[in-house]
Structures are given as structure tokens and as C-alpha cells.
Amino acid sequence: MKKICRLLPVVLLLLVSAQANAQLGNVLNRAKNAVQQGISRTTQQASGTIINAVEGNDKGDDTGKVTNALSSVVEDQKPTIPEGPEIPELMTKSPSFNSYDATGQYMNSIAWGLRKTSNEEARQLAAKLTARAKWDRQTLAEIEAGKYEYEYDQKMKIENELADWTNFYSVMGGIVSSHFTAELKKDENGLWFYQGNTLFSVGMRVTGVPASEEGVIPGKATLFTSRDNKAFFCTSSYEPTVASAEQIEMAKRDFNMMVNIAILFEGYPVDYCYETERGVMADDYDVYYQKALFYASTVKQAIDNNSPDNIEFKPMPKAGALNGSLKAQALAAEKLKRTDLVDIVITSDSWEVQTNALGVPIRRVIYGYSIVKTDLGKMANRVSWSEDYQGGSYGKLHAYGVGAGGSFYVK
């Protein structure tokens, strides 16, 4: 290239000197020989332009044409973009617009499939994703800096790979956040923590995402929490319970999924997020990573501590003033929906009348507990019953819903 550039002053001199015919012939011969010796098509075209300029076959500013031809040679001789590291399959998908298109479903199948993926497989995937993402971002920077010959399709391909990479990490982040909803904060030493008690989910599935249903047993989803540095399975009201064998198996799969998610976020993804984002968004990937670790460590403790010794048996709920007059009706209504029913207790002293925006009654409600039999003893579940307003009077008492108070074991 330097050799070509150094030819330019000689060419310009020949254009203004009528006594340099021999030198002119040499230049033409060298240029024509270069074409015949198999140089690139672009260089051939540039050489032809130089020849035409020297021979006077081109009109206009010959000096400008020679310069442009040489610039074209310089530009076309930039290296092409190399292939780079192996491209993981999930980074070869077409752009995704939601969780339910083909790419979205594929990303969900890989992310939720981490329940059954081995930790070693997750490490291998993480290494491939990191290697390719690093190379993609470095290559894009080099394209912008003009290091490589510009290829639009190749640049778009690299950008799509990174979009798939980001999509996959967003899907995993959503899974973590749905299983563990507490807000994480940093203390003065930069360590992550959450305040108060929180509920962790086991056996979660998402409607419209078949991959989330694999290995989940309908009706067996459960919860766990940690209190006083002790983790245990629990009800929605944080009351300790004992997980069944089926629930333990689901908990083990969710534990494995969270360990794998932590493996995939660890290192480069977290560091990249801190380097490129600002404000609270810079913490996003670290929060997902920490939540996965919190979940994994807590559910492992809950599995190891799963025992009837965790159960706290409380006194039977105290009956209210309406228990005597309405118990028989409430018991009959409750038996229609449960086969394990032992008893009911109405705790309300009076009716709660619910009205519409105009103040017209819709129904009246009473609250209490259904007492059911379990393998571990009797459990009280918070419920309610109601009578619908029928214009001047109320109809028959029927089961209405679940009230505040949750469930707990009773003596």
C-alpha cells in the first residue's frame, strides 16, 4: 500500500512533462502487469483508473481520480470480520417481541429447562455465552472504529446475537424475581440483604409457557420462608408446615434451577451491567444473581430442615356471636367443596354488609374457619360465607371466599 501511495507524485509529474514518455511507459507497464498477475478485482479497477488518468482517457480532474482510486484500494484492503468464538444456539434466533413468539418460547424453554440441566452443562453454556458476547461487543467497537471492512449484514448479525443474549438474561431475571419478590438492599459494607420475612415459591408455572410446567405437579405448589435464621416450608400466612415427597422433589428442581441461573449470571454478565448501565439499573444483573443465591441457599435449608417438629399447634379459633345460629348452614355449605372437612367455626359477631356505589346492598358476609384433617393433624383455613341481597331480603347462605388470616394447625 505504501508503495502505491508513493507512486502518486511521479504520476502527477508525468502529466505536466512532455519529455517523460519512457517513464510513462514504465508506469503503464507496471500497472498492466499488476492486473495480469491476478491482484484483487478492486485493485485491478483502481489500476485501470490510474492508467486512464495517465493516458488522458478520462475527462475532468485527473489528479482527483487518481487519488480516489488509491483511497478505494486502501479502503478495500481492510481485513474482513473474522468468525470469532462458537455461537451458542440461543444467540442465533430471530428477534423476539414477546414471550409467546417462537424466539420467546425458545428462550423460556432454555431458561425454565435449567430445572433439569446439570450444573456442569450450565457452566459450559455460561462460558460459551460469555465468550461470544465479549467478542461481539469488541467487534462492534472495532467496526465503529473502522478496523474492519464494513459489512452491513455481518454487523446486523452480531447485533442480533447480542439482542438474543440480552433477551435470555432478561427471561432468567424474570424467573428469579417471580420466585423471590423481596427487595434487596446493600449495607454499608456493600453486602446484599432483605428486610423482614418473605415468601419463596416452589413449583411455579406460567400460563402460556409450557416449559414452565415440566416437572410441576398440579396442586402441589408450596412456599417456604426463613425466620430467626431458620428456613422451613410454610403456608401463605408463614405458618410452618411439612412438605410432601412430591413437593420436596419440586423444591430440589427449583434449587437446581436457581444454582444454574447464578452460574449463568456470575462474572461477566454482572460486570458488564455495572460497566454499561447507570443508577439503579446498574445493579440489575447483580440483583438477579444475588436473589438466585438467596433462593438456592434458603430452599436447601428448608429441604434439610423439613420435619413435623417445625409445626406449631395453636388453640382452636374462638367462636363469634353468630356461630350458634349459622353454624349448621355454614357447615353444609362448606361440605359441598371439601371432603376432608372436620368442623367449621364462625368467628364473626355480626354481618358485614357490602354495597354498590349507590349504597344498595349486594350481599352480607360472615367470616370463620374450616377445620380440615391432614396427615399431620387438624388445620384451620380462613374462609367466609355470604347471603346475596335479593331486594328486601337475603338468600341462602353459601361459601363465599377466603378471608384474611391464612391457615394454621390447631390442637
LOPA-574301 format. One line per field, with one value per residue (C-alpha): x negated, y, z negated. Coordinates in steps of 0.02 Angstrom, whole numbers, always signed. Example, Ala and Ser with C-alpha at 12.3 -4.5 7.8 and 13.67 -1.06 7.14 Angstrom:
<sites>
x: [-615,-684]
y: [-225,-53]
z: [-390,-357]
</sites>
This chain:
<sites>
x: [+0,-139,-218,-60,-46,-225,-186,-69,-200,-279,-110,-74,-245,-214,-52,-143,-304,-305,-482,-444,-375,-493,-446,-263,-282,-360,-216,-88,-178,-191,-7,+45,-70,+8,+179,+115,+34,+200,+220,+393,+535,+544,+357,+375,+509,+403,+252,+358,+414,+233,+191,+337,+289,+109,+160,+284,+435,+534,+606,+603,+480,+359,+270,+432,+471,+301,+318,+493,+434,+293,+410,+525,+381,+339,+520,+548,+391,+458,+474,+644,+730,+666,+782,+748,+792,+929,+1104,+1222,+1386,+1488,+1390,+1441,+1628,+1729,+1776,+1910,+2053,+2138,+2133,+2256,+2174,+2057,+1899,+1983,+2044,+1871,+1789,+1916,+1884,+1697,+1720,+1855,+1762,+1625,+1727,+1661,+1495,+1338,+1225,+1084,+1193,+1240,+1055,+1019,+1163,+1108,+931,+994,+1116,+982,+850,+967,+1044,+872,+814,+973,+957,+772,+800,+939,+824,+688,+812,+860,+676,+651,+538,+637,+713,+893,+1019,+1198,+1266,+1124,+1147,+1334,+1298,+1185,+1313,+1449,+1337,+1319,+1507,+1535,+1405,+1494,+1664,+1608,+1538,+1699,+1801,+1693,+1708,+1897,+1898,+1792,+1898,+2061,+1993,+1920,+2009,+1921,+1822,+1635,+1528,+1343,+1272,+1126,+1004,+1084,+1166,+1341,+1486,+1676,+1783,+1922,+1996,+2030,+2111,+2018,+2118,+2094,+2171,+2216,+2280,+2330,+2487,+2444,+2265,+2265,+2082,+2127,+2248,+2123,+2095,+2228,+2364,+2534,+2600,+2432,+2354,+2294,+2199,+2052,+1978,+1842,+1866,+1737,+1605,+1707,+1786,+1944,+2092,+2245,+2422,+2464,+2478,+2300,+2358,+2234,+2288,+2210,+2180,+2235,+2117,+2184,+2157,+1980,+1942,+2008,+1907,+1750,+1781,+1807,+1648,+1554,+1630,+1576,+1399,+1388,+1456,+1324,+1190,+1251,+1254,+1091,+941,+953,+1142,+1143,+983,+1049,+1210,+1112,+999,+1136,+1288,+1315,+1408,+1511,+1510,+1325,+1374,+1500,+1395,+1312,+1485,+1541,+1379,+1397,+1581,+1540,+1409,+1529,+1663,+1545,+1470,+1638,+1731,+1584,+1604,+1792,+1768,+1640,+1750,+1914,+1989,+2152,+2052,+2071,+2260,+2337,+2509,+2617,+2781,+2943,+3014,+3137,+3319,+3412,+3589,+3659,+3581,+3728,+3865,+3775,+3653,+3764,+3791,+3607,+3555,+3673,+3608,+3427,+3456,+3504,+3325,+3218,+3210,+3082,+3190,+3197,+3286,+3313,+3301,+3388,+3288,+3399,+3509,+3611,+3640,+3531,+3648,+3567,+3648,+3626,+3576,+3755,+3762,+3878,+3837,+3756,+3728,+3688,+3538,+3478,+3303,+3230,+3126,+3148,+3062,+2988,+2895,+2717,+2583,+2501,+2657,+2802,+2781,+2887,+2911,+2981,+3144,+3304,+3487,+3618,+3801,+3842,+3963,+4124,+4219,+4293,+4217,+4063,+4046,+3971,+3800,+3661,+3472,+3400,+3210,+3050,+3030,+2878,+2791,+2720,+2701,+2626,+2625,+2739,+2738]
y: [+0,+122,+79,+130,+293,+339,+324,+473,+616,+528,+515,+699,+746,+645,+736,+903,+844,+805,+736,+587,+463,+323,+343,+348,+184,+103,+159,+93,-73,-95,-58,-175,-314,-298,-328,-480,-555,-588,-447,-418,-358,-196,-165,-204,-72,+54,+16,+38,+208,+260,+204,+300,+454,+448,+415,+556,+445,+516,+690,+812,+824,+679,+708,+686,+524,+451,+499,+422,+263,+245,+282,+144,+22,+70,+53,-114,-188,-177,-350,-434,-477,-645,-784,-772,-899,-1030,-956,-1036,-1087,-967,-822,-873,-840,-708,-553,-582,-464,-556,-717,-804,-790,-928,-850,-803,-981,-1047,-932,-988,-1171,-1149,-1042,-1150,-1304,-1257,-1354,-1514,-1451,-1508,-1378,-1429,-1401,-1231,-1187,-1239,-1134,-985,-997,-1001,-857,-750,-787,-744,-590,-519,-548,-474,-314,-296,-325,-196,-69,-110,-93,+79,+124,+74,-76,-194,-181,-127,-265,-218,-396,-453,-305,-340,-523,-476,-353,-487,-608,-481,-449,-636,-637,-494,-574,-737,-648,-547,-707,-782,-621,-630,-809,-763,-612,-712,-841,-713,-545,-459,-301,-318,-180,-155,-120,-4,-143,-174,-337,-377,-408,-403,-347,-440,-608,-653,-799,-902,-1004,-1187,-1267,-1106,-1112,-978,-987,-1000,-1057,-1248,-1260,-1191,-1335,-1476,-1567,-1465,-1568,-1481,-1435,-1467,-1294,-1236,-1097,-1080,-941,-903,-840,-820,-891,-1049,-1097,-1202,-1239,-1139,-1083,-914,-845,-900,-1044,-1189,-1346,-1505,-1527,-1691,-1803,-1731,-1552,-1594,-1656,-1495,-1395,-1489,-1448,-1264,-1266,-1335,-1202,-1060,-1128,-1136,-959,-898,-987,-901,-727,-743,-644,-560,-526,-440,-343,-292,-224,-118,-52,-2,+48,+195,+220,+78,-10,-45,-164,-264,-416,-419,-417,-565,-655,-621,-669,-835,-866,-817,-932,-1079,-1069,-1045,-1185,-1302,-1265,-1289,-1459,-1512,-1449,-1522,-1603,-1613,-1534,-1368,-1367,-1254,-1311,-1165,-1157,-1181,-1014,-932,-937,-773,-723,-789,-962,-1039,-983,-1004,-1148,-1284,-1187,-1141,-1322,-1385,-1255,-1299,-1486,-1454,-1407,-1513,-1697,-1681,-1563,-1595,-1440,-1254,-1106,-940,-802,-653,-567,-477,-469,-364,-285,-248,-116,-44,+136,+195,+116,-25,-192,-326,-459,-486,-585,-680,-748,-900,-1057,-1227,-1361,-1499,-1659,-1680,-1812,-1701,-1654,-1533,-1369,-1213,-1123,-946,-938,-836,-863,-744,-715,-620,-473,-508,-346,-330,-493,-605,-776,-940,-944,-1008,-1017,-850,-848,-844,-713,-635,-743,-886,-1064,-1143,-1307,-1321,-1427]
z: [+0,-43,+123,+217,+122,+164,+350,+346,+361,+510,+599,+570,+638,+796,+828,+847,+932,+1117,+1105,+991,+1118,+1065,+883,+932,+1024,+870,+758,+881,+897,+709,+686,+827,+763,+593,+670,+765,+610,+525,+398,+323,+433,+336,+358,+544,+561,+468,+578,+732,+668,+643,+821,+897,+799,+859,+1040,+1038,+1073,+925,+926,+783,+638,+665,+502,+404,+496,+457,+276,+264,+344,+221,+75,+138,+136,-43,-97,-11,-84,-264,-342,-343,-506,-574,-628,-814,-951,-937,-929,-1057,-976,-1081,-1004,-827,-844,-753,-856,-988,-1027,-1171,-1273,-1158,-987,-926,-996,-1159,-1185,-1143,-1271,-1402,-1360,-1393,-1550,-1632,-1571,-1694,-1821,-1744,-1673,-1763,-1842,-1726,-1573,-1642,-1663,-1485,-1420,-1526,-1456,-1276,-1303,-1384,-1252,-1109,-1192,-1233,-1054,-981,-1082,-1047,-862,-852,-933,-806,-662,-726,-738,-556,-587,-476,-304,-333,-302,-345,-354,-466,-582,-595,-631,-777,-845,-837,-931,-1071,-1070,-1096,-1235,-1324,-1297,-1378,-1531,-1547,-1546,-1684,-1783,-1772,-1835,-1985,-2029,-2019,-2142,-2263,-2268,-2414,-2381,-2404,-2478,-2512,-2684,-2722,-2676,-2506,-2559,-2497,-2617,-2627,-2773,-2860,-2815,-2636,-2546,-2416,-2289,-2241,-2088,-1999,-1821,-1696,-1589,-1405,-1438,-1425,-1477,-1649,-1679,-1655,-1819,-1909,-1995,-1989,-2159,-2244,-2234,-2404,-2493,-2610,-2713,-2839,-3015,-3152,-3033,-3010,-2843,-2832,-2719,-2764,-2723,-2644,-2822,-2863,-2972,-2970,-2879,-2812,-2626,-2547,-2450,-2287,-2349,-2403,-2227,-2152,-2278,-2227,-2044,-2085,-2190,-2040,-1926,-2040,-2057,-1867,-1848,-1972,-1870,-1711,-1790,-1885,-1821,-1652,-1643,-1813,-1775,-1603,-1679,-1804,-1666,-1544,-1648,-1765,-1929,-2000,-1830,-1852,-1993,-1891,-1847,-2018,-2099,-1993,-2038,-2224,-2226,-2143,-2277,-2418,-2349,-2324,-2498,-2583,-2494,-2529,-2715,-2705,-2622,-2752,-2895,-2832,-2987,-3088,-3229,-3139,-3158,-3290,-3351,-3405,-3501,-3405,-3341,-3459,-3402,-3375,-3415,-3250,-3268,-3360,-3240,-3075,-3104,-3031,-2869,-2853,-2886,-2749,-2626,-2664,-2643,-2462,-2420,-2539,-2580,-2719,-2823,-3011,-3075,-3048,-3167,-3132,-3215,-3164,-3292,-3158,-2971,-2856,-2729,-2560,-2449,-2275,-2233,-2265,-2437,-2384,-2471,-2364,-2496,-2679,-2736,-2890,-2923,-3007,-2982,-2903,-3005,-2897,-2931,-2867,-2888,-3018,-3117,-3105,-3010,-3016,-2849,-2845,-2744,-2727,-2687,-2617,-2579,-2418,-2428,-2333,-2359,-2532,-2594,-2581,-2501,-2562,-2647,-2533,-2529,-2476,-2481,-2581,-2715,-2796,-2924,-2821,-2883,-3038,-3133,-3284,-3440]
</sites>
